[in-house]
Amino acid sequence: MNSPRLTSILFSLALATTVYGQDSEYAAAFVNKAGEAHGTLGEKAAGFLLAYMPSKDQETLTTEFLMENLTLAFEARAKFPWAKSLPEERFFNDVLPYAVLDETRESWRKTLLPTAAELVKDCTTASEAAQKLNEKLFSVLNVHYNTNRQRPNQSPAESMAQGRATCTGLAILLVDACRAVGIPARVAGTAQWTTKPGNHTWVEIWDGQWKFTGADEFDPKGFNRGWFVGDASKAVANDAAHAIWASSWKPVDGRFPMVWNPADRAVGAANVTTRYTSKGPDAPAGLALLHLRVTSHRKPGVDTRIVVTAELCDQERHLLDTQLTKAGTADLNDTATFKIKPGNYLWRLRRGDEIRELPLNISTPAESTVELEWEKLAPAAQQLTSP
């Protein structure tokens, strides 16, 4: 009869060598090392990692790299209170993996752990710790949203070296920081909004249930909030391009849509659309949703958005609504949004002492995004009319 230890090793090796056909010698070396360091659970963890490892990683990652990642994950599980009671499957799938998507492979646990651990040292729950990381981490590391980053799927080191990232790079950084301190976390996103051009990614963390937040978009009111809630509520579950997907080391419902490399189908995903489609109220019946961006000296491929005070007026220049446009570290799809009835209006845009304006005709109660260039707008001819 096999001993429990031998049975565990054989099971882990079988899992590792049958799902994607990993080299048995490579798998055996890692499983044995993990077992020697962390017992039966270590062997099972190693088998799980190997089973769903992208094939290209087996060709480039050493067992030493895998062992460092596994050991630091186990240390986080033992140290942080919210990690100690994690179900085995949750720990394996959403804390243990050494990567989130197809980003550059690196030893991010060792890099992020000191900073992340210091930030969450007084926290008692995973939710509280994740909130603290989202609030403080990006400023401590000096990494914020900027479309002039080198590529969308940056690793933490790449984003930190530049001091900039867009939504996917920011999400990877926050997920890795959460995992470094034992918080189950994953990237969620859509390949294409149904409401406007573009894609988006954000973060989900698990604390008894999945909760979402925008990366570097801390909201003191808590989780399940964000500028993208309304857009996500219109996702389509049975349309891969318009669904909401959450990354998963073990494939669940399909593959995560990496719009920067659509041919790469190596990253597993769960279809979580239905958790979002009940959120975010639509505009009242009969109203149009208008998303507004304003740029200055527009350049292809460069984020030249500016903040202006956008005043929506009727034809007699009575003020109906006022909003600030978004720029800088705000996501490109985070816009000033107006809800209005079809009709004829006037936009008056204020920037410092300058005021420019543009006639606006809304013919149907549809949803659209409008991008205006400041230099092409006519100077305002009149002042607003008193009500």
C-alpha positions as CSV (number, residue, x, y, z in Angstrom):
1,M,0.0,0.0,0.0
2,N,1.3,3.5,-0.9
3,S,2.1,5.9,2.0
4,P,0.0,9.1,2.2
5,R,3.1,11.1,1.1
6,L,3.6,8.9,-1.9
7,T,0.0,9.0,-2.8
8,S,0.0,12.8,-2.6
9,I,3.2,13.0,-4.8
10,L,1.7,10.7,-7.4
11,F,-1.6,12.6,-7.5
12,S,0.2,15.9,-7.9
13,L,2.4,14.6,-10.7
14,A,-0.5,13.1,-12.4
15,L,-2.3,16.4,-12.3
16,A,0.8,18.3,-13.5
17,T,1.6,15.9,-16.4
18,T,-1.8,15.2,-17.9
19,V,-3.5,18.5,-18.2
20,Y,-0.9,20.2,-20.4
21,G,1.6,17.4,-20.8
22,Q,4.4,19.0,-18.7
23,D,7.8,17.3,-18.8
24,S,7.7,14.7,-16.1
25,E,11.2,15.3,-14.8
26,Y,10.5,19.1,-14.6
27,A,7.2,18.5,-12.8
28,A,8.7,15.9,-10.4
29,A,11.5,18.2,-9.4
30,F,9.1,21.0,-8.4
31,V,6.6,18.8,-6.7
32,N,9.3,17.1,-4.7
33,K,10.9,20.4,-3.6
34,A,7.4,21.8,-2.7
35,G,6.7,18.7,-0.6
36,E,10.0,18.8,1.2
37,A,9.4,22.5,2.2
38,H,5.6,22.5,2.8
39,G,4.4,18.9,3.1
40,T,1.4,17.4,1.3
41,L,-0.3,20.8,0.8
42,G,2.9,22.0,-0.9
43,E,2.9,19.1,-3.3
44,K,-0.8,19.7,-4.2
45,A,-0.1,23.4,-4.7
46,A,2.8,22.6,-7.0
47,G,0.7,20.2,-9.0
48,F,-2.0,22.8,-9.4
49,L,0.4,25.4,-10.6
50,L,2.0,23.1,-13.1
51,A,-1.3,21.7,-14.4
52,Y,-2.6,25.0,-15.7
53,M,0.8,26.7,-16.4
54,P,1.0,28.3,-19.9
55,S,3.2,26.0,-22.0
56,K,5.6,28.9,-22.8
57,D,6.3,29.3,-19.1
58,Q,7.5,25.7,-18.7
59,E,10.2,26.5,-21.3
60,T,11.5,29.6,-19.5
61,L,10.7,29.4,-15.7
62,T,13.1,27.5,-13.4
63,T,12.0,25.4,-10.5
64,E,13.9,27.9,-8.3
65,F,11.6,30.7,-9.6
66,L,8.5,28.5,-8.9
67,M,9.7,27.6,-5.5
68,E,10.3,31.2,-4.4
69,N,6.8,32.1,-5.5
70,L,5.2,29.1,-3.8
71,T,7.2,29.6,-0.5
72,L,6.3,33.3,-0.3
73,A,2.7,32.5,-0.9
74,F,2.7,29.9,1.9
75,E,4.4,32.4,4.2
76,A,1.6,35.0,3.5
77,R,-1.0,32.3,4.2
78,A,0.6,31.7,7.6
79,K,1.1,35.3,8.5
80,F,-2.0,37.3,7.6
81,P,-5.2,36.6,9.5
82,W,-7.5,36.7,6.5
83,A,-5.3,34.1,4.6
84,K,-5.1,31.5,7.3
85,S,-8.7,30.2,6.9
86,L,-8.8,30.4,3.1
87,P,-10.3,27.3,1.4
88,E,-7.6,25.3,-0.3
89,E,-9.0,25.9,-3.8
90,R,-9.3,29.7,-3.3
91,F,-5.7,29.9,-2.1
92,F,-4.4,27.8,-5.0
93,N,-6.3,29.6,-7.8
94,D,-6.3,33.3,-6.6
95,V,-3.2,33.7,-4.2
96,L,-0.6,31.2,-5.3
97,P,-0.2,31.9,-9.1
98,Y,3.0,33.7,-10.1
99,A,1.2,35.7,-12.8
100,V,-2.2,37.2,-13.6
101,L,-2.3,37.5,-17.4
102,D,0.5,37.4,-19.9
103,E,2.7,40.0,-18.3
104,T,6.5,39.6,-18.0
105,R,7.3,37.0,-15.4
106,E,9.2,38.3,-12.4
107,S,9.7,37.9,-8.6
108,W,7.0,40.4,-7.7
109,R,6.2,38.9,-4.3
110,K,9.6,39.7,-3.0
111,T,9.4,43.2,-4.4
112,L,5.9,44.1,-3.2
113,L,5.7,42.3,0.1
114,P,7.6,44.8,2.3
115,T,5.5,47.7,1.2
116,A,2.2,45.9,1.1
117,A,2.8,44.3,4.5
118,E,3.5,47.7,6.1
119,L,0.4,49.2,4.6
120,V,-1.9,46.5,5.9
121,K,-0.3,45.8,9.3
122,D,-3.2,47.2,11.2
123,C,-6.0,45.6,9.1
124,T,-8.1,42.7,10.3
125,T,-10.0,41.6,7.2
126,A,-9.2,41.1,3.5
127,S,-11.6,43.8,2.5
128,E,-10.0,46.3,4.8
129,A,-6.5,45.4,3.6
130,A,-7.4,45.6,-0.1
131,Q,-9.0,49.0,0.5
132,K,-5.8,50.2,2.2
133,L,-3.7,48.9,-0.6
134,N,-5.8,50.6,-3.3
135,E,-5.8,53.9,-1.3
136,K,-2.0,54.1,-0.5
137,L,0.0,51.7,-2.7
138,F,0.0,53.7,-6.0
139,S,1.2,56.9,-4.3
140,V,3.8,55.1,-2.3
141,L,5.1,53.4,-5.5
142,N,4.5,56.6,-7.6
143,V,2.6,54.7,-10.3
144,H,-0.6,56.3,-11.8
145,Y,-2.7,56.2,-14.9
146,N,-1.0,57.5,-18.0
147,T,-1.6,56.4,-21.6
148,N,2.0,57.1,-22.5
149,R,3.1,53.9,-20.8
150,Q,5.1,51.4,-22.9
151,R,2.4,48.7,-23.2
152,P,-0.9,47.8,-21.6
153,N,0.0,44.5,-19.9
154,Q,2.9,45.7,-17.8
155,S,4.4,43.8,-14.9
156,P,4.7,45.6,-11.6
157,A,8.4,46.2,-12.1
158,E,7.8,47.7,-15.6
159,S,5.0,50.0,-14.3
160,M,7.2,51.1,-11.3
161,A,10.2,51.8,-13.6
162,Q,8.0,54.1,-15.7
163,G,5.8,55.5,-13.0
164,R,2.9,55.0,-15.3
165,A,0.4,52.4,-16.5
166,T,-3.1,52.1,-17.9
167,C,-5.9,50.1,-16.5
168,T,-4.5,46.6,-17.1
169,G,-1.1,47.4,-15.7
170,L,-2.6,49.1,-12.6
171,A,-4.9,46.1,-12.1
172,I,-2.0,43.6,-12.3
173,L,-0.1,45.7,-9.8
174,L,-3.0,45.8,-7.3
175,V,-3.8,42.1,-7.8
176,D,-0.1,41.2,-7.1
177,A,0.1,43.4,-4.1
178,C,-3.1,41.8,-2.7
179,R,-1.8,38.3,-3.4
180,A,1.6,39.2,-1.8
181,V,-0.3,39.6,1.5
182,G,-2.6,36.6,1.1
183,I,-5.7,38.3,-0.3
184,P,-7.4,36.3,-3.1
185,A,-7.5,38.7,-6.1
186,R,-8.0,38.6,-9.9
187,V,-8.3,40.9,-12.9
188,A,-11.8,41.4,-14.3
189,G,-12.7,43.2,-17.5
190,T,-14.4,43.3,-20.9
191,A,-12.9,43.3,-24.4
192,Q,-15.5,45.8,-25.6
193,W,-18.1,48.0,-23.9
194,T,-21.6,47.8,-25.4
195,T,-22.1,51.5,-24.6
196,K,-19.0,53.1,-26.0
197,P,-15.7,52.3,-27.8
198,G,-13.0,50.7,-25.8
199,N,-12.2,48.0,-23.3
200,H,-11.4,48.1,-19.6
201,T,-10.0,46.0,-16.7
202,W,-10.3,46.3,-13.0
203,V,-9.8,44.2,-9.8
204,E,-11.9,41.7,-7.9
205,I,-10.9,40.6,-4.4
206,W,-12.4,37.8,-2.3
207,D,-13.5,38.1,1.3
208,G,-16.2,35.4,1.6
209,Q,-17.5,36.7,-1.7
210,W,-16.1,38.5,-4.8
211,K,-16.1,42.3,-4.7
212,F,-14.8,44.7,-7.3
213,T,-12.9,48.0,-7.4
214,G,-11.1,50.1,-9.9
215,A,-7.3,50.0,-9.5
216,D,-5.9,53.3,-8.2
217,E,-9.5,54.4,-7.9
218,F,-10.0,54.1,-4.2
219,D,-13.6,54.9,-3.0
220,P,-13.9,55.5,0.8
221,K,-17.5,54.2,0.5
222,G,-16.2,50.7,-0.2
223,F,-16.4,48.1,-3.0
224,N,-18.7,47.5,-5.9
225,R,-18.5,51.2,-6.9
226,G,-16.9,53.0,-9.8
227,W,-17.4,55.0,-12.9
228,F,-17.7,51.9,-15.0
229,V,-20.6,50.3,-13.1
230,G,-23.2,51.6,-15.5
231,D,-21.3,50.4,-18.6
232,A,-20.7,47.0,-17.0
233,S,-24.4,46.7,-16.3
234,K,-25.0,46.5,-20.0
235,A,-22.6,43.7,-20.7
236,V,-23.8,40.6,-22.6
237,A,-23.1,37.3,-21.0
238,N,-23.4,35.1,-24.1
239,D,-21.2,37.4,-26.3
240,A,-17.5,36.8,-25.5
241,A,-16.5,40.3,-26.7
242,H,-19.1,42.1,-24.6
243,A,-19.1,39.8,-21.5
244,I,-17.4,40.5,-18.2
245,W,-14.5,38.0,-17.6
246,A,-12.5,37.4,-14.4
247,S,-9.0,35.8,-14.7
248,S,-8.6,32.3,-13.3
249,W,-5.5,30.1,-13.2
250,K,-7.7,27.1,-13.7
251,P,-10.0,27.8,-16.8
252,V,-13.6,27.9,-15.8
253,D,-15.9,29.2,-18.6
254,G,-13.4,30.3,-21.2
255,R,-10.3,32.4,-21.8
256,F,-9.6,36.0,-20.7
257,P,-9.8,38.4,-23.6
258,M,-6.4,40.1,-23.9
259,V,-7.2,42.7,-26.5
260,W,-3.5,43.6,-26.9
261,N,-2.8,40.0,-28.0
262,P,-6.1,38.4,-29.0
263,A,-4.4,35.3,-30.4
264,D,-3.1,34.3,-27.0
265,R,-5.6,32.1,-25.3
266,A,-3.5,30.9,-22.5
267,V,-5.2,32.7,-19.6
268,G,-8.3,31.0,-18.1
269,A,-11.3,33.0,-17.1
270,A,-14.7,32.8,-15.4
271,N,-17.7,34.5,-17.0
272,V,-19.0,36.8,-14.3
273,T,-21.3,39.0,-16.3
274,T,-24.4,38.3,-14.4
275,R,-22.9,39.8,-11.2
276,Y,-22.6,43.1,-13.0
277,T,-25.7,43.4,-15.1
278,S,-27.9,44.0,-12.2
279,K,-25.9,47.1,-11.1
280,G,-25.8,50.6,-12.5
281,P,-29.2,52.2,-13.2
282,D,-29.9,53.1,-16.8
283,A,-30.9,56.6,-17.8
284,P,-34.6,57.2,-17.3
285,A,-36.7,56.3,-20.3
286,G,-36.5,58.9,-23.1
287,L,-33.2,60.4,-22.0
288,A,-29.9,60.3,-24.0
289,L,-26.6,59.5,-22.3
290,L,-23.8,61.8,-23.6
291,H,-20.2,61.0,-22.5
292,L,-17.9,64.1,-23.0
293,R,-14.1,64.3,-23.4
294,V,-12.3,67.5,-24.1
295,T,-8.7,67.5,-25.5
296,S,-6.2,70.3,-26.3
297,H,-3.9,70.1,-29.4
298,R,-5.0,66.6,-30.1
299,K,-2.2,64.1,-31.1
300,P,-2.6,60.6,-32.3
301,G,-1.8,58.1,-29.6
302,V,-1.2,60.7,-26.9
303,D,-3.6,61.5,-24.1
304,T,-4.2,65.3,-24.4
305,R,-7.4,65.4,-22.3
306,I,-8.0,68.5,-20.3
307,V,-10.3,69.4,-17.4
308,V,-12.9,72.0,-18.2
309,T,-16.2,73.0,-16.6
310,A,-18.8,71.8,-19.0
311,E,-22.1,73.7,-18.8
312,L,-25.2,72.3,-20.6
313,C,-27.6,75.1,-21.5
314,D,-30.9,75.3,-23.4
315,Q,-31.1,77.5,-26.5
316,E,-31.8,80.6,-24.4
317,R,-28.6,79.9,-22.4
318,H,-30.4,78.8,-19.2
319,L,-28.0,76.5,-17.3
320,L,-29.3,73.0,-17.0
321,D,-26.4,70.9,-15.8
322,T,-22.7,71.4,-14.9
323,Q,-19.9,68.8,-14.8
324,L,-16.1,68.7,-14.9
325,T,-14.5,66.7,-17.6
326,K,-11.8,64.1,-16.7
327,A,-8.1,64.1,-17.5
328,G,-4.7,63.1,-16.1
329,T,-4.9,59.9,-14.0
330,A,-8.6,59.3,-14.8
331,D,-9.2,56.3,-17.1
332,L,-9.9,57.3,-20.7
333,N,-13.4,55.9,-20.5
334,D,-14.1,57.8,-17.3
335,T,-16.0,60.7,-18.7
336,A,-18.4,63.5,-17.7
337,T,-21.8,62.2,-18.5
338,F,-25.0,64.1,-19.2
339,K,-28.5,62.7,-19.2
340,I,-30.8,64.8,-21.4
341,K,-34.0,64.7,-23.5
342,P,-33.7,64.9,-27.3
343,G,-33.6,68.5,-28.4
344,N,-31.4,71.5,-29.2
345,Y,-28.9,72.6,-26.6
346,L,-25.6,74.5,-26.1
347,W,-22.5,73.4,-24.4
348,R,-20.4,76.1,-22.8
349,L,-16.9,75.0,-21.8
350,R,-14.9,77.0,-19.2
351,R,-11.1,76.8,-18.9
352,G,-9.6,79.4,-16.6
353,D,-10.9,82.7,-17.9
354,E,-11.7,81.4,-21.3
355,I,-15.2,80.3,-22.4
356,R,-16.0,78.4,-25.6
357,E,-19.3,77.0,-26.8
358,L,-20.8,74.5,-29.2
359,P,-24.4,74.0,-30.4
360,L,-25.7,70.5,-29.6
361,N,-28.5,68.6,-31.2
362,I,-29.8,65.4,-29.7
363,S,-32.2,63.6,-32.1
364,T,-32.8,60.3,-30.2
365,P,-32.5,59.0,-26.7
366,A,-29.3,57.0,-27.4
367,E,-25.9,56.7,-25.8
368,S,-22.8,58.2,-27.4
369,T,-19.4,59.6,-26.6
370,V,-18.4,63.0,-27.9
371,E,-14.8,64.2,-28.0
372,L,-14.2,68.0,-28.5
373,E,-10.9,69.8,-29.2
374,W,-10.6,73.0,-27.3
375,E,-8.8,74.9,-30.0
376,K,-11.6,74.2,-32.5
377,L,-14.4,75.6,-30.4
378,A,-15.8,79.0,-31.0
379,P,-15.4,81.7,-28.2
380,A,-18.6,82.3,-26.3
381,A,-20.6,85.1,-27.6
382,Q,-23.0,85.8,-24.7
383,Q,-23.3,85.3,-21.0
384,L,-25.7,82.9,-19.4
385,T,-29.3,84.0,-19.0
386,S,-30.8,84.2,-15.6
387,P,-33.5,81.6,-14.9
